[in-house]
């Protein structure tokens, strides 16, 4: 099973949650950013239908693949 961790970090004059090199929108304070990250983490655990997903890899290439809606990651929030 995949493990992902959202980290609460200072960003763009406020606070955001970060996964890899991607930041959320900016929130005015740490607690609001943490609450948003916890909400997103909960959504990660909700099973869904199998579907096609698209995302950009580290090189900027767009990848299309089928995602198993029941293969959900383990999610943590740090910070």
N, C-alpha and C positions, 0 to 999 in steps of 0.2 A: 504494500500500500504506500502511496505517495504521502510524504509529510511536507506541509507548507507552513510557514510562519510569517504572519503579518507583524511588522515592527513599527512602533510609534516613533516618529522622528520629527525634528524641527524641519520645516520646509516652507520656503517662499513667504517668510514673515509670520508664519503660524505653525500649525502642526498637521501632520498627515500620517497615514499608514502606508507602509512600503512593502512591496513584495518583489524581490529581485531588484531590478533597476526601475521599477514602475511605482509612481506615487499616486495616491488618491488625490481628490481635491483637497484644498487647504482648509483647515478648521481653525477657529480662533483660539482654541486652547487644547491642552493635552487630553483632558477628560472627554471632550466631544469627539476628538479623533479616535480615542480608544473605544468609545461606545459605538462609533461607526464601524470600526474594525471588528468588533465582537459581532455586530449584526451581519457583516459580510461573512465572517467565519461560520456563523450558524447556517447561512444560506448555502455554503459549500457542502454541508452535510446532508442537505435535502435530496433524496433520490429523485430522479427524473427519467424521462424516456431516453432511449438511445437517439443520438442526433449527430449531425455533422457540425463541427466547430472549425473556426478559422482563427488563426493567431499569427503574429509576427515573431520569428525567432530572433536570436541575438544579432544575426546578420541582416535583419530587415526583410528577409524572405517571408512571404505569406505561405502558411502551411494549412492544408485542409485535411482533417481526419475525422473518423467516426469516434464518438465518445460514448462509452457505456454509461448510461445514466445511473447505474447502481454502483459503479466503482468510484466511490467518493474518497477524497483525501482526508488524512488526519490533519487538523488545523489548530494552530496555536496563535495567541496574540502576546507579544512581548513589549514591555515598556509602559 
